[in-house]
Amino acid sequence: MKKQTIWILTIVMAIAFVGLLCIQIFYMKNIVQIRYDQFAQGVRQCLVAVSTRLEQDEARHYLEDDVRQVETSSLAQFIDEPTAQIGIDGIKYSFTTSTGLEADLTIKGSTNEISKLQTSSVSGIAAHYKSVQDAYRDRYIYQKGLLDDVILNIITTASSRPIDQRADSARVSSYLRSELDTLGLKVPFEFAVSNYAGTVLYKSADFNAGEDCDNMFSQTLFPNDAGNTRYYLTVVFPTKKDYIFSSISFMVPAFAFTFILLIIFVYTIILAFRQKKLNEMKNDFINNMTHEFKTPISSISLAAQMLNDQSVRKSPAMLQQISSVITDETKRLRFQVEKVLQLSMFDRRQSNLRIIDVDANTVIFNIVNTFKLKVEKYGGSISANLDAMDAIVSVDEMHFTNVVFNLLDNAVKYRDQERPLRLVLTSRDIAGNRLEITIADNGIGIKRDDLKKIFEKFYRVSTGNRHDVQGFGLGLAYVKKIIEQLGGQISVESEINHGTKFIIILPLSKN
């Protein structure tokens, strides 16, 4: 995949994710606003209901004080005028109620008494019935007057009553809780009652006048009172925001999944760029490997062709020279093959190391003596200042030797052509039972940007000419891998045109 294609896909996906996040944020913002409006509307409805209930309580108070309970109505109120039938045994009265119920009443006695009653019973009962009606009419007029007095008292004297009698805190709290629960607003609250001047007359225990205005709601109590005698109920909800956001908690998983997708997308893009870079490094590796193998193979092929010449065979000196060329180029080719085989180490988490205890000073001293000829060939010098008193480390001797050889070989490759090469190896004991080994040169140095990448596989520091320095970009990656598997650390310090210093720290042997 081309780099331009990756960038186009990255931009398109980034726009899509930004658009998705914007839509989710806009949607959540609208839901939050709707929840706030619903909450405010419900609270205002609750406060109006509380104010109405308090007014009803006050009216009931005056009625209970000024109006006595009306006595149970007399049966005569519901009975029509009776009819009388005179018989031998007495007088029989028949009653019919307004609801249709019928009853009979018989008066028995002597004939003389019955005749006397005959003339007066009907008129007497009628007169009594009329007197009852007149009494209840007068009672109605009296009770109506009492109600008028109650209404007048409410209008003239109610506002002068203390507020703690008209609306005590326990009753206000109970009404608030009841109305809020009815509306489904199961949220804690604090309240206070104040006068028209804003002075708090009483409040709940945790009421705080400095609460956020968005969490504060007010309602006039007894709105029919005069302006300077009015009272106000103020309610605050300390956990209003928590209540609102808990109602939209279903949006949290949506955002979580979106961010997970975003992380996966970013990680995928990073992997795509790394894969692209790795492919480029592999291509460079193949080109460098072809170049490195081509030279010794060509030399060996040319030497083989010369051996077919009869004149060459007759010259022992020429045979010796050709033999030396074949031997040197074979060694060179074998060295390159070993470098390629080191690739297999990077596909395994752990290499097969044969750990033994060795004296690092002795190993380094032998390496310096062996490498001295190569350094002197370029007019340079190499020295070792092995000051470590305890230099016994547990390492794989072969790989440890290769590590030092690789670092020295890089120093030779990246030497400064304008001044003689100078290599210095040192060893010293440091805190924590560790050994520090440094390999310093006076070469061309490494740029700061390259210092972060020189231990990466296939990475090679550019020197202006692609093939002027031989190698596959595996040496320092191999060095870092081996040192870390030995339980050590490696770092590098460098400055352009002033040289480079590699620092290796290894734990001393526990034995």
MILUM-15751 format. One record per residue: z, x, y of N, C-alpha, C, CB in turn. Coordinates in steps of 0.1 Angstrom, whole numbers, plus 2048, in hexadecimal, padded with zeros to 3 digits. Each point is the difference from the previous one (the first is absolute). Glycine has a CB too. Layout:
N
ZXYZXYZXYZXY...
END
This chain:
511
8008087F48007F880C80080980C80C7ED7F47EC80F8167FF80880C80C7FE8097E77FF7FF81C80B80980C7FF8097FE7F580A8048197FD7EF7E58077FE7F680A8027F27FA7EF80F80B80E7EF7E88027F37FA80F7FE7FF7EB8027F381D80880980E7FE8008067FC80D8018117EE7FA7F581D8057FD80D7FD7F18047FE8188067F67E47F67FC7F28038097F67F87E880880481A7FB7F08097F77F880E8008067F28057EB81280781980E8018068017F780C8028187F77F47E98128007F880C8007F17FE7F481480B8037E87EB7FF7F27FD80D7FB7FA7E78037FC81F8047FB80C7FC7FA80C80080A7F88097EA80880181F80A80080B7FF7F48098008197FF7F47E38047FE7F48098057F47F97EC80B80B8107F47E88047F47F88107FF7FF7EA8027F281C80980B80F8008008067FD80D7FF8117EE7FC7F481D8057FD80D7FE7F18037FB8188087FA7E37F57FD7F280280A7F77F87E880580481A7FF7EF8097F97F880F8008057F18057EC81380781880D8018068027F880D8028177F67F37E98128017F880D8017F17FD7F281280B8067E97EB8017F27FC80E7FD7FB7E78007FB81F8087FD80D7FD7FA80A80080B7F980A7EB80680081E80A80180B7FF7F380A7FF81A7FF7F47E28047FE7F58088057F37F97EC80B80A8127F47E98047F47F98108007FF7EB8017F281B80A80C80E8008008067FD80D7FF8117EE7FB7F481D8057FE80D7FF7F18037F98178087FD7E27F47FF7F280380A7F87F87E880380481B8017EF80A7FA7F880E8018067F28047EC81180881980C8038068027F780D8008187F77F67E78118007F780C8037F27FC7F181080C8087EB7EA8017F27FB80F7FE7FB7E77FF7FA81E80B7FF80E7FE7FB80A80080C7F980C7EB8047FC81F80980080C8007F28077FC8198037F77E27FE7FF7F38078077F57F87EA80880A8147F87E88067F67F88108018017EC8017F181980C80F80E8028018057FA80D7FF8147F27FA7EF8198057FC80E7FF7F18007F881580B7FE7E57F07FF7F180180B7F97F77E780380381C8037F280A7FB7F780E8018077F38067EC81080581B80D8028068017F680C8008197F97F57E680F8017F680B8037F27FB7F080F80D8097ED7E88027F37FB80F7FF7FB7E87FF7F981D80B80180E8007FC80A7FF80B7F980E7ED8047F981E8097FF80C8007F28067FD8198047F77E17FD8007F28058077F77F77EA80580A8157FC7E98087F87F780F8018027ED8017F081780C81280F8028028047FA80C7FE8167F47FB7EB8178037FA80D8017F17FF7F581380C8027E77EC8007F17FE80C7FC7F87E780080181D8077F580C7FD7F880D8018087F38087EC80D80181D80C8028088017F480A7FF8197FE7F67E28078007F58098057F37F97ED80A80E80E7F57E58047F47F880F8017FD7E97FF7F681C80D80780E8017FE8087FC80C7FC8137F08007F181C8077FC80C8007F18027FA81680A7FA7E37F48007F28018097F97F67E98028088188037EC8097FB7F680F8018047EE8067EE81480681980E8028048047F580A7FD8197FD7FB7E480D8047F680A8007F27F97F580E8128037EF7E58007F37F980D7FF7F97E77FF7FE81E80B7FB80C8007F880C7FE8097F580E7EE80B7F881E80B7FF8098017F28077FE8198037F77E18018007F58097FD7F27F97F98108118027F17E37FC7F37F98087FF7F47E980180981E7F47F58077FD7F47F67FA7F68167FC80C7EE8057E77F77FB7F68017F18018048147F17F07E680F7FF7F28008057F97F47EC80280F81C7F47F28067F97F57F67FA7F78157FC80D7EE8027E77F77FA7F77FD7F180480880F7ED7EB7EE8147FC7F38068067F57F77EB80A8098197EB7FE8057F47F87F57F97F98127FE8117F37FC7E47F67F97F87F97F480880E8067EC7FA7F581E7FA7F58087F48048078167F68027E88178017F58068077F37FD7F880E81280B7F47ED7E87F47FF7F77FE7F37FA8038187FB8067DE8098007F27F97FA7F680A8148067F17E37F280A7FB7F580880A7F48017E88077FA8157F080F80A7F58018007F87F37FB7FE8198128007E18017F97F37FD7F18018118127FA7EC7E97FA7FD7F17FE80C7FB7F87E680280181E7F280280C7F97F97FC7F47F980F8098127F67F57E27FE7F47F880E7FA7FD7EA8097F68187EA80D80D7FA7FE8007F77F38048008198058037DF8007F97F380E7FA7FE7EF80F7F78147EB7FD80C7FA7FD80B80B7FF7F57EC7F580781F80580A80A7FD80380980C7F98007E97FE80082280280880B7F380380881380A7F37EE8018147F48048087FA80D7FA80A7F58157E980B7E97F980C7FA7F780580B8017F77E880281781B7F880780A7F68097F98137FF8117E18027F47F58097FA7FC80A80A7F87EE7F180881F80C7FD80B8097F38077FB8198038067DF8018037F48087FC80080C80A7F37EC7F880D82180280080C8097F28038048148097F47EB8008167F38048057F78077F680A8028167FD8037DF7F88077F67FC7F77F480C8158067F87DE7FB7FD7F67F680A7FD7F67E98078038237FF7FE80B7FD7F78067F38038048187FD8007E07F98067F280180E8007FB7E97F67FE82080280880E7FF7FC8057F28038048198038057E27F58067F380280F8018027ED7F57F281880281680F8008038047F180080081580E80A7E87E98047F27FE80F7FF8047EF7FC7ED8147FA81C80D7FE8058057F27FA7FC80D81680F7F47E28057F47F980D7FC8067F58077EB80E7EC81580D7FB8058007F080080281480F8087E77F88027F18007F47FA8088198027FE7E57F18007F57F980780280080F7FD7F27EB80F80C8198037FF80F7FD80E8068117EE7FD7F481C7FD7FD80D8067F28048008168077F87E37F57FD7F28037FF7F87F980B8028037E88027F081B7F97F980B80280680D8037EB7F380A81A80F80380780D7F780C8018177F78007E88117F67F980C8007F17FE80181180A7F27EA7EA80A7F27FD8017FB80080E8037F27EB80680981E7FC7FE80E80080D8078087E98008018217FC80280C8087FB80D7F98137F480A7EA80C7EA7FD80C7F97F380680580C7F87EC7EA8008157F380580480080680E7F57F07F081080981980180480E80980C8017FB7E98088108187F080980B8017F980D7FB8147F17FD7E680E7F87F980C7FB7F58058098057F97E97F47FE81D7F580380980680780D7F27ED7F881A80E80C80680680C80580E7FD8067EA8087FF8187EC80580E7FC7F48097FF8147F67F37E18068077F48087FF7FB80580D7FA7F47EB80680281F7FB80480D80A80A8077F57E98028188157FC80980A8067FF80E7FA8107ED8037EC8147F07FE80D7FA7F480780680A7F87EB7EB8008177F480580680380580E7F27F07F281580981580380480E80880D8008007E88088098197EE80980D8007F780C7FD8147F27F87E380C7FE7F780C7FD7F680380B8037FA7E87F97FC8207F880380B80780880A7F37EB7FC81A81180780880780980380E7FB80A7EB8087F88177EB80280D7FA7F48098028107F67EF7E480480F7F38088017FF80580F7F57F27EE80E80581B7FF80480E80A80B8037F87E98078148167F380A80B8027FC80D7FA8127EE8007E88127F47FC80C7F97F48068088087F77E97EF80181C7F580580780580780D7F17EE7F781A80D80F80680680B80580E7FC8057EA80A8028167EA80580D7FB7F580A7FF8137F47F47E28088067F58097FE7FB80580D7F97F57EB80680381F7FC80480D80A80A8067F57EA8048188147F980A80A8057FE80D7F98107ED8047ED8137EF7FE80C7F87F48088068097F57EB7EC8048177F480780680480680E7F07F07F381780881580480580D80980D7FF7FE7E880980B8177ED80980C7FE7F880C7FC8127F17FA7E480D7FD7F880C7FC7F880680C7FD7F57E97FE80281F7F880580C80980780A7F07ED7FC81C80D80680880580B80A80B7FC7FE7EA80B8088157E980B8097FD7FD80A7F580F7EE8077E58107F17FE8097F57FE80F8047F57ED7F48048158177FD80D80480D8088047E97F88078218017FC80C8068058098057F47FF7F28157FE80A7DF8088047F57FD80F7FC7FF7E87F780B81F8047FE80E7FD7F58017F58188068067E08057FB7F58027F68058027F27F38098138197FD7EC8058027F28047F37F98078178077FB7DE8028037F37FA7F37F87FD81680080C7E08027FD7F37F97FE7F88077F58007FA8188018137E77F88077F580880C7FC7EA7F880A81F8077ED80880B7FB7F780A7F88157F28017EF81A7FE7F880B7FA7FE7FD7F18098108108017EB7E97FE7FD7F27F57F67FD8188067FC7E97EF80D7F67F67FE7F28048048117EF8057ED8198057F38068047FB8097F58067FF8188038097E37FB8097F57FC7F87F380F8128097F87E47F47FD7F87F57F37F98028187FC7FB7E67FE8117F37F98027F480A80080D7EF80E7F581D7F87F580A8007FC8037F18088098178027FA7E17FE8047F27F97F57F981480F8007F07E58027FB7F47F97F17FE8048177F67FF7E680B80E7F27FD8057F780C7FC8097F38137FC8197ED7F880B7FC7FD8007F180A80E8127FF7EE7E67FE7FF7F27F67F47FD8178097FB7EA7ED80C7F77F57FE7F18048038127F08077EC8198037F38058037FC80C7F78037F881880680C7DF7FC80B7F780280E8077F07F17F581781081680380C80780E8067FC7F17F981380F80C7E180D8057FB80280F8057FE7F17EB80681082180180D80780D8008087E78028018218097FF80C8008077FE7FF80F80A80E7EE8007ED8197FE7FE80F80E8038077ED7EF7FC81281381180C8018087FD7F780C8068177F98057E380D7FD7F680B80B80180B7F47F17F080980A81B8097FF80B7FD7F480980381A8008087E18077FE7F580980480580E8057EE7EE7F281081C80380480D7FE7F580A7F98177FA80C7EB8127FE7F680B7F48038088197FC8017E57FB8097F380280880080D8078007E780480B8207FF80180D8077FD80B7F68107F78117EF8077E27FE80A7F680C8067FA7EC80580C8207F67F880C8057FA8027FB7F280A8018187F98087DF8027FC7F280E7FA7FF7F08127F78107E180480D7F97FE8068037F37F87EE80F8008137E68048047F37F48047F88147F18017EF8187F57F48057F88058037F27F580A8158027F97E38038047F280480F8007F07EF7F68168157FF80680E7FF7F680B8048107F77EF7E480880B7F780C8027F57FD80A8058067E97FD7F08207F67FD80A7FF80C80A8037E77FD7F081D8057FE80B80A7F67FC80A8058117EE7FF7EE81E7F77FB80B7F580A8028137F480B7ED8187F17F680A8027F58007F681180E80B7EF7E87EC7F67FF7F57F27FF8078107F57F07E680F8077F27FE8047FD7F28047F98137F18007EB81B7FD7F38047F77F87F68018088187F77FF7E07F87F97F68097F97F67EE81180481E7F47FA8097FB7F680A7F58057FE8167F48007E781980A7F78077F97F380480D8148097FA7E17F47FB7F380380B7F88077F08007EC80D7F781E8097F88087FD7F280080481480E8067E37F37FE7F280080B7FA8097F57FF7E98077F782080A7F98088087F67F87F180381481C7FE7ED8097F67FA8037F580A80A8127F17F67E180A8027F58097F780080C8187FF7F87DB8008067F680280B8027F580B7F080B7F08177EA80D8017F680B80C8038097F77F07F081081B80E80A80480A7FA80580C80F8067EE7F97FA81D7FB80580D7FD80F7FE80D7EF80D7EA8167FC7FC80E7FF80B80A8007EB7F980B81F8067FE80B80A80180A7FE7F57FC8018188037F57DF80A7FE7F67F98027F280D7F080F7E78157F17F98017F380580C7F87EC7F580A81380A7E980380B7F77F48047F88187F87FF7E78147FC7F58057F98048077F37F48048168057F97E08038067F27F580B7FE80A7EA7F77FB8228077F780C7FE8028057F18018068197F47FB7E08018057F27F780C7FF8047E87F78028228027F880C7FD8008027F180780B8167EE7FC7E57FE8027F27FE80F7FE7F57EA7FC81681E8007FF80E7FF7F68057F68178018067E77F77EF7F78057F57F27F88018158057F27E87F781A7F37F88017F48087FB80A7F48137F58197F17F48087FC8008027F180180C81680B7F77E48008027F27FC7F37F98138118027F17E38037FC7F47FA7F17FD8018177F78067E480D8067F17FE8017F88097F78047F98188008147E87F88097F78037FE7F280181081280A7EA7EA8027FE7F27F77F47FB8188088027E47F08077F77F57FD7F28047FE80F7F180C7EE81B7F97F28067FE80080C7F77F97F781781280A7E180080C7F77F58007F68198008037E07F57FB7F58007F67F58098058067E97F97FA81B8147F580880680280F7FC7FD7F08138108147EA80380E7FD7F88057F48177FC8097E87FD7EC7F88057F57F180280480F7F57F07EC8028187F28028047FE80D8087FE7E780180B81C80880080D80880280B7F68087F581580180A7E280380B7F67F38037F88187FA7FF7E27FC7FC7F38027F87F58068098077ED7F17F980F81B7F580580980380F8037FD7EA80B80F81A7F780380E8027FE8097F48117F98117F28017E37FD8077F37F18027FF8147F67F57E480080E7F28028007FB80A80A7FE7E97F88098178137FC80A80B80380E7FB8047EF8128088137E880480D7FA7F68057F58187FB8067E57FB7F27F68047F57F380380680C7F17F07F080881A7F380380680080E8077FC7E880480F81B80380080E80680180A7F680C7F78137FC8077E280080A7F57F38027FA8187FA7FC7E07FB8027F38017FA7F68088088047EA7F57FD8138197F780880980480F7FF7FE7EB80F80F8187F180480E7FF7FB8067F48147FB80D7ED7FE7E77FB8057F47F18028008137F57F47E68028137F18018017FC80D8087FE7E77FF80A81B80C7FD80C80880380D7F88047F381580880C7E480480C7F77F58027F58197FC8057E37FA7F57F68017F67F380680580A7ED7F47F280E8187F480680780280F8037FB7E980A81181A7FB80280E8038018087F380D7FA8147F98017E18008077F37F28027FB8177F67FB7E18008067F28027FB7F980B8087FF7E87FA8038188137FA80B80880680E7FC7FD7F08138108107EA80680D7FB7FA8047F28157FB80D7E97FB7EB7FB8037F37F180580180F7EF7F67EA80B8137F280580280080E8057F97E980581181A80480180E8058048097F48067F88178038037E18058087F57F48037F68167F68027E28007FB7F48037F87F780A8068027E87F77FB8178167F780980680680E8007F87EE80F8158137F480780D8008008067F180E7FA8147F57FD7E38008057F27F28057FB8137F07FC7E38098087F28047FD7FD80E8067F97E87FF80B81980E7FE80D80680880B7FA7FC7F48158118097E780880B7FA7FB8037F28137F880D7E87FF7EC7FB8037F27F280680180D7ED7F77EB8108137F38058017FF80F8017F97EA80A81081C7FE7FF80E8038038087F38077FC8188048027E18028087F47F67FE7F58188008057E37F37FA7F67FD7F57F380780480B7EA7FB7F18168117F480880480180E7FE7FC7EF8118108177F280280E7FD7FF8047F180F8018157F87F77E37FF8027F27F27FE7FA8187F87FE7E17FE8077F27FE7FC7F880C8048037E78027FE81E80A7F980B80480380D7F87FF7F681780D80C7E680480B7F77FA7FF7F281580280E7EB7F27ED7FA7FE7F37F18038008117EE7FB7E880E8107F28038017FE80F8017FC7EA80B80D81D7FC7FE80F8018028067F28087FF8188007FC7E08038067F37F37FF7F78187FA8027DF7FC8017F47FF7F97F680B8038047E87FF7FF81F80C7F780B80580380D7F87FE7F68177F88107E280280B7F880580C8087EE7F87F180D80A81B80480B80880F7FF8047E980280981C7F27F880E7FE8038088047F47FB7EE81180080F7E48088037F380280F7FE7F77EA7F77FF81D80E80080E7FE8098088097E97FE7F881C7FB81280980680A80E7FC7FE7ED80081181C8097EA80E7FC7FE8077FC80C8008107ED7FD7F681E8067FD80D7FD7F28047FF8188077F47E47F77FC7F38048067F57F77EA80A8088177FA7EB8077F67F780F7FE8037F08087EE81680481780E7FF8048027F780C8038177F77F37EA8128017F880D7FD7F17FC7F981480E7FD7EA7EA7FE7F27FC80B7FA7F97E88057FF81E8037F880C7FB7F880C7FD80A7F880E7EC8097FA81E80B7FD80A7FD7F38078058198027EF7E68027FC7F38078037F47F87EE80D80D80D7F47E68037F47F780E7FE7FE7EB8057F481D80580B80F7FF7FE8067FA80C8008137F17FD7F281B8067FB80C7FC7F18038008178097F37E67F57FC7F28028057F77F67EB80980A8177FC7EA8067F77F580F7FD8047F180A7EE81680081780E7FE8048007F680C8068177F87F07EB8118007F780B7FD7F27FC7F881380E7FF7EB7E97FC7F37FB80C7FA7F87E88077FE81F8017FA80C7FB7F980B7FB80A7FA80F7ED8077F981E80A7FC80A7FD7F38068048188057EF7E67FE7FC7F38068027F47F67EF80D80E80E7F67E58027F67F680F7FC7FF7EC8087F381C80280E80F7FD8008047F880C8048157F47F67EE8178037F880C7FC7F17FE7FC81480E7F87EA7EC7FC7F27FD8097F97F67E880780581D8017F18097FA7F680D7FC8077F580E7EE80E7F881D80D7FC8077FF7F18058038188067F17E37FA7FE7F28048087F67F77EA80680A8167FE7E98077F77F780F7FF8037EF8067EE81780481880E7FF8048037F58098018187FC7F57E480D8037F680A7FE7F27FB7F88108118047EE7E37FF7F37F980C7FD7F87E78028008228087FF80C7FE7F880C8018097F58097EB8167F081380C80080880780D7FE8027E77FF7FE81E7F580780D7FD7F88097F88167F38017E981A8037F980A7F88098057F57F28068148088007E28088067F580480E8047F47F27EF81880F81680580D8058098067F57FE7F98188018147E78098087F780A8078097EE8037ED81E7F781580980580980980B7FA8017E980B7FF8227FC80980B7FC80680680C7F28057EC81980381280780680C7F980E8028167F47FB7E580E8127FA80C80380680680D7EA7F97F581481380E80480780C7F57FF80A81080F7F47F17E88167F57FE8097FC80D8078077E88048038217FF7FD80C8077F68097F78177FF80C7EC8017E77F88087F77F27FA7FF8148067F37EB7ED80C7F27FA7FF7F880280D80A7EF7F17FD81081B7F980280C7FC80E80280D7ED80A7FB81C7F27FD80F8017F48037F78188058047E77F67F07F58027F87F37FA80580F8017ED7F27F38197F47FA8077FB80880B8097EA7F980181C80F7FC80880C7F880C7FB8147F880D7F180F7E97F980C7FB7F27FC7FB81780A7FA7E87EB7FF7F37FC7FB7F67FC80B80B7F87EB7FA80181F7F87FB80B7FD80B80A8097E97FC7FE8228047FE80A80A7F28068018188067FD7E27FB7F87F28068007F67F680780580C7EA7FD7E78147F77F780780280080F8007F27EB80D80F81980380080E7FA80D8078157F27FC7EE8197FD7FB80D8057F180080181480B7F77E57EE8007F18008007FB7FB80E8007FB7E78087FC81F7FC7FB80E80780780B7FC7EA7F580A82180880680880A80D7FB8057EA80680781D7F27F080D7FA80480B8077F97F57EA8048178107FE80C8057F98097F57FC7FF81580E8097ED7E88097F67FA80D8077FD7ED7F27F781E80780D80D8067FE80A7F57FB7FC81281280F7F27E88097F67FB80E8048047F27FB7EC8167FC81B80D8038048097F67F87FA80781780A7FD7DD8077F87F680F8028027ED8017F08197F881980E80180480A7F77F87F88078168027F07E28097F77F88088077F67EF7EE80381E8107FE8098077F68007F87F380E8088137F17EB7ED7FF7F87F47F27F980081A7FC7FF7DD8087F97F27FB8007FC7FA7F37FB81181180F7EB7E67FD7FA7F37FD7F180280F8127F47E57EA8097FC7F28017FA7FC7F37FB8038188067F07E67FA7FA7F37F27FA8048177FA7F77DF80D8047F27FC8037F78037F48048058187F07F67E97F68037F67F980D8067FC7E87F88068238017FC80D8067F180080481280B7F37E57F08047F28008027FD7F880D7FB8027E780A7F18197FD7F880C80680580D7FE7EC7F180E81A80E80680680C7F880C8058167F97F77E480F8007F880B8037F37FB80780980D7ED7F17E880D7F47FA8068037FB80E7F87FA7E98148008198037FB80E7FF80C80A80F7EE7F57F881D80880080B8097F28058028188067F97E17FC7FC7F28058017F77F780980380A7E97FF7E98157F87F780880280180F8007F07ED80D81281780480280E7FB80D8058147F27FD7EC8197FB7FB80D8047F17FF80181380C7F67E77ED8017F17FF8007FB7F980D8008007E78087F581D7FC7F980C80180980C8087EA7F580381E80B80280980B7F480A8028197FE7FD7E28067F87F48098007F47F980580980E7ED7F57E580E7F47F98048007FD80E8007F67EA80B80681C8017FC80E80680B8098027E87F87FA82480580480B8087F880180D80780D7EB7FF7FA81F7F880280D7F880C7FE8137F580E7E08097F47F680B7FF80280B80A7F07F07F681780D81580080980B80D8097FF7F37F080E81680E7E980B8097FF8048017F18087F98177FE8127E58048037F28097F57FB7FC8198048027E37F08097F67F980E8077FE7EC7F47F581E80480D80E8047FD8077F57FA8008108138057F37E18077F67F880F8057FE7EA7F87F481F7FE80D80E8047FE8077F57F880180C8168057F87DE8077F77F880F8038017EC7FE7F081C7F881180F8028018077F67F77FD80981880F7FB7E48097F77F980E8028057F18017EB8167F381580E8018058087F47FA7F980D8158147F57EA8087F57FB8047F780C80980F7ED7F77E48118047F780A80B7F67FA7E980280B81D7F67FE80B7F77FC7FB7F67F580A8038177FF7F97E27FD7F67F57FB8067F37FB7F181280881C7EC7FB8077F47F17FF7FF8167FB7F47E38098167F27FF8007FA80E8058017E78057F281A7F77F980C8037F47FD80980780B7EA7F87FC8217F57FE8097F680B7FF80F7F48107E48097EE7F580A7FF7F67FC80B8038047E77F98068217F77FE80A7F48097FE8127FA8107E28017F37F38087FF7FA7FE80E7FD7FD7E780380E8217FA7FF80E7F48098018177FC8097E08007FF7F48088037FD7FF80F7F77FC7E97FF80C81B7FC80180E7F17FB8018108138057ED7E27F37F27FB8007FD7F780C8018027E87F57F68167FB7F880A8097F48047E88077F98217F67FE8097F48027FA7F37FD80A80D8127FE7E97EF7FC7F27FC8037F780C8048047E77F27F381C8027F780B80C7F67FC7E780280781F7F880480B7F77FD7FB7F47F980B8088157EA7F27EE7FB7F57F97FD8027F17F67F98158068147E87FE8037F280D8037F87EA80A8078207FA80080D8037F98057F47F88058108127F87E47F38057F47F97F87FD7F38087F78167ED80F7E97F77FC7F57FD80B7F67F67F080F80F81C7F47FB80B7F78058007F280080E81480A7EA7E98057FE7F37FA7F57F881580A8087E17EF7FF7F97F57F97F58057F78057F18147F98087E17F68047F77F27FF80680E7F77ED7EA8138117F28028057FF80380E7F97F07EF8128108187FF80380F7FF80F80280E7EB8057E88188047FD80E80480080180F7F48047EA81280681B80080380E7F28058048198058017E17F48097F380480580180D8077F97E88027FD8217FB7FF80D8077F380280880F80A7EE7EA7EB8147F48018077F48017F780C80A8137F57FB7E17F58017F78057FB7F27F681480C8037E37EF8057F97F48028097F47F47EC80880381E7F68018087F480580F8037EE7F27F681781081680480D80380D8047F97F57FE8168137F87E680D8027F87FF7F97F380D8038167F48047DF7FF7FA7F380C7F87FC7F08127FA80E7E37FF80C7F97FB7FC7F17FF80F81080A7FA7E97EF7FE7F17FD8097F78077F88077EA8127FF81E80A7F880680B7FB7F77EE7F981081480F7E580A7FC7F680C80A8017EE7F67F281081681380A80A7FF80E7FC8067EE8118018127EA80B80D7FD8068067F37FA7F980B8157FE7EC7E78057F47F98078047F37EE7F280A80C8177EF8068057F380D8078037E98037F681880581580C80780480B7F68027F381380A80A7E37FE80B7F68048057F97F37F57FD8178017FF7E08047F97F48098087F77EB7F380281281A7FC8088087F880E8038067EB80B7F78157F781680D8038068097F47FF7F58108108067E47F28087F38008057FE7F17F37F781480480C7E28047FE7F380B80A7FC7EA7F77FA81781480D80A80A7FD80D7FD8087EE8117FC8127E380B80C7FC80780180780E80B7FC7EA7EA80A81B80180780D7F87F880B8028157F37FD7F28187F97FB80C7F780B8058137F08057E280B8027F780A8067FC7FA80E7F78087EA8098018207FC7FC80D7F880B8068157F28037E480B8097F780980680380080F7EE7FD7ED81180F81980080280E7F48088048197FF8017E07FD8097F48078047FD7FF80F7F77FD7E980180C81C7FC80080E7F28068008188018097DF7F97FE7F280580180080E8057F87E88048018217F57FE80E80380D8088007ED7F980E81D8027EC80D8077FE8058017F28057F98177F48007E08038017F28077F47FB8028188038027E87F08067F57F980B8057F77EA7F48008208047FE80C8037F88037F57F78098108117F67F27E28047F67F680F8037FB7E87FD7F88207F880880E8027FC8027F87F38078038197FE8047DD8037F97F380F8017FE7E98067F681D7EF80680F8007FE8017FB7F18067FC81980180C7DF8027FC7F280F8017FD7EA8097F981B7EE7FE80E8007FC80280C7F78027E780280A82080080380B7F78047FA7F280880E8137F67FA7E38037FC7F280F7FD7FE7EC80E7F88177E880180E7FC7FE8068097F67FB7E98057FD81F7F48058097F680480E8067F27F57EF
END
